[in-house]
């Protein structure tokens, strides 16, 4: 599973039932452009 959240606002945005990069990218492309462009940081914990 992968979790997408807004840490500044403490909001859960998405829970993705995958850890594969390609699948996550495709699901995140469904988010509005404004949200995607506002991403400042990405953290990965294996």
CHARMM internal coordinates of N, CA and C (Angstrom, degrees):
IC EDIT
DIST 1 N 1 CA 1.4420
DIST 1 CA 1 C 1.5198
ANGL 1 N 1 CA 1 C 109.74
DIST 1 C 2 N 1.2953
ANGL 1 CA 1 C 2 N 114.63
DIHE 1 N 1 CA 1 C 2 N 150.19
DIST 2 N 2 CA 1.4596
ANGL 1 C 2 N 2 CA 121.92
DIHE 1 CA 1 C 2 N 2 CA 175.45
DIST 2 CA 2 C 1.5260
ANGL 2 N 2 CA 2 C 107.80
DIHE 1 C 2 N 2 CA 2 C -127.40
DIST 2 C 3 N 1.3127
ANGL 2 CA 2 C 3 N 116.12
DIHE 2 N 2 CA 2 C 3 N 140.32
DIST 3 N 3 CA 1.4579
ANGL 2 C 3 N 3 CA 121.87
DIHE 2 CA 2 C 3 N 3 CA -178.34
DIST 3 CA 3 C 1.5204
ANGL 3 N 3 CA 3 C 108.48
DIHE 2 C 3 N 3 CA 3 C -116.83
DIST 3 C 4 N 1.3268
ANGL 3 CA 3 C 4 N 116.02
DIHE 3 N 3 CA 3 C 4 N 131.97
DIST 4 N 4 CA 1.4628
ANGL 3 C 4 N 4 CA 122.37
DIHE 3 CA 3 C 4 N 4 CA 177.59
DIST 4 CA 4 C 1.5238
ANGL 4 N 4 CA 4 C 106.42
DIHE 3 C 4 N 4 CA 4 C -115.39
DIST 4 C 5 N 1.3280
ANGL 4 CA 4 C 5 N 116.10
DIHE 4 N 4 CA 4 C 5 N 124.06
DIST 5 N 5 CA 1.4588
ANGL 4 C 5 N 5 CA 118.66
DIHE 4 CA 4 C 5 N 5 CA -177.88
DIST 5 CA 5 C 1.5156
ANGL 5 N 5 CA 5 C 111.36
DIHE 4 C 5 N 5 CA 5 C -142.32
DIST 5 C 6 N 1.3191
ANGL 5 CA 5 C 6 N 114.73
DIHE 5 N 5 CA 5 C 6 N 161.04
DIST 6 N 6 CA 1.4575
ANGL 5 C 6 N 6 CA 122.58
DIHE 5 CA 5 C 6 N 6 CA 173.92
DIST 6 CA 6 C 1.5199
ANGL 6 N 6 CA 6 C 105.62
DIHE 5 C 6 N 6 CA 6 C -101.77
DIST 6 C 7 N 1.3269
ANGL 6 CA 6 C 7 N 116.71
DIHE 6 N 6 CA 6 C 7 N 102.97
DIST 7 N 7 CA 1.4607
ANGL 6 C 7 N 7 CA 120.72
DIHE 6 CA 6 C 7 N 7 CA -175.66
DIST 7 CA 7 C 1.5203
ANGL 7 N 7 CA 7 C 112.65
DIHE 6 C 7 N 7 CA 7 C -69.07
DIST 7 C 8 N 1.3208
ANGL 7 CA 7 C 8 N 117.64
DIHE 7 N 7 CA 7 C 8 N -31.96
DIST 8 N 8 CA 1.4637
ANGL 7 C 8 N 8 CA 120.38
DIHE 7 CA 7 C 8 N 8 CA -179.61
DIST 8 CA 8 C 1.5255
ANGL 8 N 8 CA 8 C 111.43
DIHE 7 C 8 N 8 CA 8 C -66.26
DIST 8 C 9 N 1.3272
ANGL 8 CA 8 C 9 N 116.40
DIHE 8 N 8 CA 8 C 9 N -40.29
DIST 9 N 9 CA 1.4664
ANGL 8 C 9 N 9 CA 120.81
DIHE 8 CA 8 C 9 N 9 CA -178.83
DIST 9 CA 9 C 1.5268
ANGL 9 N 9 CA 9 C 112.43
DIHE 8 C 9 N 9 CA 9 C -97.05
DIST 9 C 10 N 1.3396
ANGL 9 CA 9 C 10 N 117.51
DIHE 9 N 9 CA 9 C 10 N -7.68
DIST 10 N 10 CA 1.4575
ANGL 9 C 10 N 10 CA 121.17
DIHE 9 CA 9 C 10 N 10 CA -179.52
DIST 10 CA 10 C 1.5130
ANGL 10 N 10 CA 10 C 112.96
DIHE 9 C 10 N 10 CA 10 C 66.24
DIST 10 C 11 N 1.3344
ANGL 10 CA 10 C 11 N 116.58
DIHE 10 N 10 CA 10 C 11 N 40.18
DIST 11 N 11 CA 1.4638
ANGL 10 C 11 N 11 CA 121.52
DIHE 10 CA 10 C 11 N 11 CA -175.55
DIST 11 CA 11 C 1.5228
ANGL 11 N 11 CA 11 C 110.19
DIHE 10 C 11 N 11 CA 11 C -117.52
DIST 11 C 12 N 1.3261
ANGL 11 CA 11 C 12 N 116.02
DIHE 11 N 11 CA 11 C 12 N 131.86
DIST 12 N 12 CA 1.4552
ANGL 11 C 12 N 12 CA 121.91
DIHE 11 CA 11 C 12 N 12 CA 173.10
DIST 12 CA 12 C 1.5239
ANGL 12 N 12 CA 12 C 107.79
DIHE 11 C 12 N 12 CA 12 C -79.45
DIST 12 C 13 N 1.3374
ANGL 12 CA 12 C 13 N 117.39
DIHE 12 N 12 CA 12 C 13 N 124.17
DIST 13 N 13 CA 1.4551
ANGL 12 C 13 N 13 CA 121.35
DIHE 12 CA 12 C 13 N 13 CA -178.48
DIST 13 CA 13 C 1.5266
ANGL 13 N 13 CA 13 C 112.69
DIHE 12 C 13 N 13 CA 13 C -97.57
DIST 13 C 14 N 1.3201
ANGL 13 CA 13 C 14 N 115.98
DIHE 13 N 13 CA 13 C 14 N -37.30
DIST 14 N 14 CA 1.4650
ANGL 13 C 14 N 14 CA 119.01
DIHE 13 CA 13 C 14 N 14 CA -173.13
DIST 14 CA 14 C 1.5260
ANGL 14 N 14 CA 14 C 109.61
DIHE 13 C 14 N 14 CA 14 C -162.90
DIST 14 C 15 N 1.3248
ANGL 14 CA 14 C 15 N 116.26
DIHE 14 N 14 CA 14 C 15 N 143.39
DIST 15 N 15 CA 1.4539
ANGL 14 C 15 N 15 CA 122.69
DIHE 14 CA 14 C 15 N 15 CA 168.97
DIST 15 CA 15 C 1.5196
ANGL 15 N 15 CA 15 C 105.51
DIHE 14 C 15 N 15 CA 15 C -119.50
DIST 15 C 16 N 1.3168
ANGL 15 CA 15 C 16 N 116.26
DIHE 15 N 15 CA 15 C 16 N 119.49
DIST 16 N 16 CA 1.4652
ANGL 15 C 16 N 16 CA 121.68
DIHE 15 CA 15 C 16 N 16 CA -175.14
DIST 16 CA 16 C 1.5248
ANGL 16 N 16 CA 16 C 108.17
DIHE 15 C 16 N 16 CA 16 C -108.71
DIST 16 C 17 N 1.3130
ANGL 16 CA 16 C 17 N 116.10
DIHE 16 N 16 CA 16 C 17 N 127.56
DIST 17 N 17 CA 1.4606
ANGL 16 C 17 N 17 CA 121.79
DIHE 16 CA 16 C 17 N 17 CA -177.57
DIST 17 CA 17 C 1.5242
ANGL 17 N 17 CA 17 C 111.08
DIHE 16 C 17 N 17 CA 17 C -82.52
DIST 17 C 18 N 1.3220
ANGL 17 CA 17 C 18 N 115.24
DIHE 17 N 17 CA 17 C 18 N 56.44
DIST 18 N 18 CA 1.4591
ANGL 17 C 18 N 18 CA 121.44
DIHE 17 CA 17 C 18 N 18 CA 179.71
DIST 18 CA 18 C 1.5187
ANGL 18 N 18 CA 18 C 109.13
DIHE 17 C 18 N 18 CA 18 C -167.76
DIST 18 C 19 N 1.3147
ANGL 18 CA 18 C 19 N 115.00
DIHE 18 N 18 CA 18 C 19 N 159.08
DIST 19 N 19 CA 1.4594
ANGL 18 C 19 N 19 CA 120.20
DIHE 18 CA 18 C 19 N 19 CA 172.09
DIST 19 CA 19 C 1.5236
ANGL 19 N 19 CA 19 C 110.29
DIHE 18 C 19 N 19 CA 19 C -125.04
DIST 19 C 20 N 1.3303
ANGL 19 CA 19 C 20 N 115.68
DIHE 19 N 19 CA 19 C 20 N 8.57
DIST 20 N 20 CA 1.4619
ANGL 19 C 20 N 20 CA 120.80
DIHE 19 CA 19 C 20 N 20 CA -179.12
DIST 20 CA 20 C 1.5261
ANGL 20 N 20 CA 20 C 110.11
DIHE 19 C 20 N 20 CA 20 C -83.94
DIST 20 C 21 N 1.3224
ANGL 20 CA 20 C 21 N 115.37
DIHE 20 N 20 CA 20 C 21 N 131.40
DIST 21 N 21 CA 1.4568
ANGL 20 C 21 N 21 CA 121.74
DIHE 20 CA 20 C 21 N 21 CA -175.23
DIST 21 CA 21 C 1.5245
ANGL 21 N 21 CA 21 C 112.88
DIHE 20 C 21 N 21 CA 21 C -54.20
DIST 21 C 22 N 1.3194
ANGL 21 CA 21 C 22 N 117.95
DIHE 21 N 21 CA 21 C 22 N -49.03
DIST 22 N 22 CA 1.4587
ANGL 21 C 22 N 22 CA 121.31
DIHE 21 CA 21 C 22 N 22 CA -177.11
DIST 22 CA 22 C 1.5170
ANGL 22 N 22 CA 22 C 112.89
DIHE 21 C 22 N 22 CA 22 C -60.65
DIST 22 C 23 N 1.3269
ANGL 22 CA 22 C 23 N 116.84
DIHE 22 N 22 CA 22 C 23 N -41.74
DIST 23 N 23 CA 1.4652
ANGL 22 C 23 N 23 CA 121.05
DIHE 22 CA 22 C 23 N 23 CA 179.72
DIST 23 CA 23 C 1.5235
ANGL 23 N 23 CA 23 C 111.14
DIHE 22 C 23 N 23 CA 23 C -67.49
DIST 23 C 24 N 1.3173
ANGL 23 CA 23 C 24 N 116.05
DIHE 23 N 23 CA 23 C 24 N -40.18
DIST 24 N 24 CA 1.4683
ANGL 23 C 24 N 24 CA 119.98
DIHE 23 CA 23 C 24 N 24 CA 179.38
DIST 24 CA 24 C 1.5247
ANGL 24 N 24 CA 24 C 110.41
DIHE 23 C 24 N 24 CA 24 C -65.48
DIST 24 C 25 N 1.3158
ANGL 24 CA 24 C 25 N 116.96
DIHE 24 N 24 CA 24 C 25 N -43.56
DIST 25 N 25 CA 1.4678
ANGL 24 C 25 N 25 CA 121.01
DIHE 24 CA 24 C 25 N 25 CA 179.29
DIST 25 CA 25 C 1.5215
ANGL 25 N 25 CA 25 C 110.43
DIHE 24 C 25 N 25 CA 25 C -59.82
DIST 25 C 26 N 1.3179
ANGL 25 CA 25 C 26 N 117.55
DIHE 25 N 25 CA 25 C 26 N -44.92
DIST 26 N 26 CA 1.4687
ANGL 25 C 26 N 26 CA 120.69
DIHE 25 CA 25 C 26 N 26 CA -179.19
DIST 26 CA 26 C 1.5267
ANGL 26 N 26 CA 26 C 111.50
DIHE 25 C 26 N 26 CA 26 C -62.71
DIST 26 C 27 N 1.3202
ANGL 26 CA 26 C 27 N 117.23
DIHE 26 N 26 CA 26 C 27 N -40.95
DIST 27 N 27 CA 1.4646
ANGL 26 C 27 N 27 CA 119.75
DIHE 26 CA 26 C 27 N 27 CA 178.62
DIST 27 CA 27 C 1.5207
ANGL 27 N 27 CA 27 C 112.01
DIHE 26 C 27 N 27 CA 27 C -69.16
DIST 27 C 28 N 1.3287
ANGL 27 CA 27 C 28 N 116.71
DIHE 27 N 27 CA 27 C 28 N -37.91
DIST 28 N 28 CA 1.4607
ANGL 27 C 28 N 28 CA 119.16
DIHE 27 CA 27 C 28 N 28 CA 179.55
DIST 28 CA 28 C 1.5278
ANGL 28 N 28 CA 28 C 112.06
DIHE 27 C 28 N 28 CA 28 C -70.13
DIST 28 C 29 N 1.3173
ANGL 28 CA 28 C 29 N 117.41
DIHE 28 N 28 CA 28 C 29 N -26.77
DIST 29 N 29 CA 1.4681
ANGL 28 C 29 N 29 CA 120.69
DIHE 28 CA 28 C 29 N 29 CA 176.67
DIST 29 CA 29 C 1.5207
ANGL 29 N 29 CA 29 C 111.47
DIHE 28 C 29 N 29 CA 29 C -63.27
DIST 29 C 30 N 1.3165
ANGL 29 CA 29 C 30 N 117.26
DIHE 29 N 29 CA 29 C 30 N -17.76
DIST 30 N 30 CA 1.4614
ANGL 29 C 30 N 30 CA 121.42
DIHE 29 CA 29 C 30 N 30 CA 178.96
DIST 30 CA 30 C 1.5288
ANGL 30 N 30 CA 30 C 112.02
DIHE 29 C 30 N 30 CA 30 C -79.81
DIST 30 C 31 N 1.3398
ANGL 30 CA 30 C 31 N 116.78
DIHE 30 N 30 CA 30 C 31 N -13.38
DIST 31 N 31 CA 1.4610
ANGL 30 C 31 N 31 CA 120.61
DIHE 30 CA 30 C 31 N 31 CA 176.60
DIST 31 CA 31 C 1.5308
ANGL 31 N 31 CA 31 C 108.88
DIHE 30 C 31 N 31 CA 31 C -71.85
DIST 31 C 32 N 1.3150
ANGL 31 CA 31 C 32 N 117.86
DIHE 31 N 31 CA 31 C 32 N 149.20
DIST 32 N 32 CA 1.4640
ANGL 31 C 32 N 32 CA 120.00
DIHE 31 CA 31 C 32 N 32 CA 177.41
DIST 32 CA 32 C 1.5246
ANGL 32 N 32 CA 32 C 111.88
DIHE 31 C 32 N 32 CA 32 C -56.41
DIST 32 C 33 N 1.3189
ANGL 32 CA 32 C 33 N 116.71
DIHE 32 N 32 CA 32 C 33 N 146.54
DIST 33 N 33 CA 1.4598
ANGL 32 C 33 N 33 CA 122.70
DIHE 32 CA 32 C 33 N 33 CA -178.89
DIST 33 CA 33 C 1.5232
ANGL 33 N 33 CA 33 C 111.33
DIHE 32 C 33 N 33 CA 33 C -54.50
DIST 33 C 34 N 1.3075
ANGL 33 CA 33 C 34 N 117.69
DIHE 33 N 33 CA 33 C 34 N -39.43
DIST 34 N 34 CA 1.4624
ANGL 33 C 34 N 34 CA 121.64
DIHE 33 CA 33 C 34 N 34 CA -178.98
DIST 34 CA 34 C 1.5409
ANGL 34 N 34 CA 34 C 110.83
DIHE 33 C 34 N 34 CA 34 C -58.73
DIST 34 C 35 N 1.2995
ANGL 34 CA 34 C 35 N 117.04
DIHE 34 N 34 CA 34 C 35 N -41.09
DIST 35 N 35 CA 1.4655
ANGL 34 C 35 N 35 CA 121.18
DIHE 34 CA 34 C 35 N 35 CA 179.02
DIST 35 CA 35 C 1.5202
ANGL 35 N 35 CA 35 C 110.21
DIHE 34 C 35 N 35 CA 35 C -68.87
DIST 35 C 36 N 1.3129
ANGL 35 CA 35 C 36 N 117.49
DIHE 35 N 35 CA 35 C 36 N -45.66
DIST 36 N 36 CA 1.4721
ANGL 35 C 36 N 36 CA 120.86
DIHE 35 CA 35 C 36 N 36 CA -179.67
DIST 36 CA 36 C 1.5211
ANGL 36 N 36 CA 36 C 111.65
DIHE 35 C 36 N 36 CA 36 C -61.49
DIST 36 C 37 N 1.3179
ANGL 36 CA 36 C 37 N 117.66
DIHE 36 N 36 CA 36 C 37 N -38.33
DIST 37 N 37 CA 1.4531
ANGL 36 C 37 N 37 CA 120.81
DIHE 36 CA 36 C 37 N 37 CA -178.83
DIST 37 CA 37 C 1.5275
ANGL 37 N 37 CA 37 C 112.34
DIHE 36 C 37 N 37 CA 37 C -73.81
DIST 37 C 38 N 1.3165
ANGL 37 CA 37 C 38 N 117.45
DIHE 37 N 37 CA 37 C 38 N -17.35
DIST 38 N 38 CA 1.4596
ANGL 37 C 38 N 38 CA 119.90
DIHE 37 CA 37 C 38 N 38 CA -178.38
DIST 38 CA 38 C 1.5352
ANGL 38 N 38 CA 38 C 112.47
DIHE 37 C 38 N 38 CA 38 C -89.79
DIST 38 C 39 N 1.3276
ANGL 38 CA 38 C 39 N 118.47
DIHE 38 N 38 CA 38 C 39 N -1.14
DIST 39 N 39 CA 1.4586
ANGL 38 C 39 N 39 CA 121.24
DIHE 38 CA 38 C 39 N 39 CA 178.91
DIST 39 CA 39 C 1.5242
ANGL 39 N 39 CA 39 C 109.08
DIHE 38 C 39 N 39 CA 39 C -66.59
DIST 39 C 40 N 1.3265
ANGL 39 CA 39 C 40 N 115.54
DIHE 39 N 39 CA 39 C 40 N 127.03
DIST 40 N 40 CA 1.4723
ANGL 39 C 40 N 40 CA 121.20
DIHE 39 CA 39 C 40 N 40 CA -178.10
DIST 40 CA 40 C 1.5203
ANGL 40 N 40 CA 40 C 111.86
DIHE 39 C 40 N 40 CA 40 C -109.45
DIST 40 C 41 N 1.3203
ANGL 40 CA 40 C 41 N 116.75
DIHE 40 N 40 CA 40 C 41 N -28.31
DIST 41 N 41 CA 1.4557
ANGL 40 C 41 N 41 CA 120.18
DIHE 40 CA 40 C 41 N 41 CA -172.23
DIST 41 CA 41 C 1.5200
ANGL 41 N 41 CA 41 C 109.96
DIHE 40 C 41 N 41 CA 41 C -149.47
DIST 41 C 42 N 1.3197
ANGL 41 CA 41 C 42 N 115.68
DIHE 41 N 41 CA 41 C 42 N 146.22
DIST 42 N 42 CA 1.4660
ANGL 41 C 42 N 42 CA 121.86
DIHE 41 CA 41 C 42 N 42 CA 177.29
DIST 42 CA 42 C 1.5203
ANGL 42 N 42 CA 42 C 107.63
DIHE 41 C 42 N 42 CA 42 C -130.49
DIST 42 C 43 N 1.3251
ANGL 42 CA 42 C 43 N 115.98
DIHE 42 N 42 CA 42 C 43 N 135.71
DIST 43 N 43 CA 1.4583
ANGL 42 C 43 N 43 CA 120.91
DIHE 42 CA 42 C 43 N 43 CA 178.39
DIST 43 CA 43 C 1.5182
ANGL 43 N 43 CA 43 C 109.24
DIHE 42 C 43 N 43 CA 43 C -125.41
DIST 43 C 44 N 1.3332
ANGL 43 CA 43 C 44 N 116.03
DIHE 43 N 43 CA 43 C 44 N 135.63
DIST 44 N 44 CA 1.4570
ANGL 43 C 44 N 44 CA 121.54
DIHE 43 CA 43 C 44 N 44 CA 179.58
DIST 44 CA 44 C 1.5209
ANGL 44 N 44 CA 44 C 108.17
DIHE 43 C 44 N 44 CA 44 C -123.54
DIST 44 C 45 N 1.3329
ANGL 44 CA 44 C 45 N 115.52
DIHE 44 N 44 CA 44 C 45 N 128.41
DIST 45 N 45 CA 1.4557
ANGL 44 C 45 N 45 CA 121.61
DIHE 44 CA 44 C 45 N 45 CA 178.54
DIST 45 CA 45 C 1.5113
ANGL 45 N 45 CA 45 C 107.63
DIHE 44 C 45 N 45 CA 45 C -124.02
DIST 45 C 46 N 1.3086
ANGL 45 CA 45 C 46 N 115.93
DIHE 45 N 45 CA 45 C 46 N 112.70
DIST 46 N 46 CA 1.4625
ANGL 45 C 46 N 46 CA 119.66
DIHE 45 CA 45 C 46 N 46 CA -179.06
DIST 46 CA 46 C 1.4931
ANGL 46 N 46 CA 46 C 108.14
DIHE 45 C 46 N 46 CA 46 C -87.92
END
COOR INIT
IC SEED 1 N 1 CA 1 C
IC BUILD
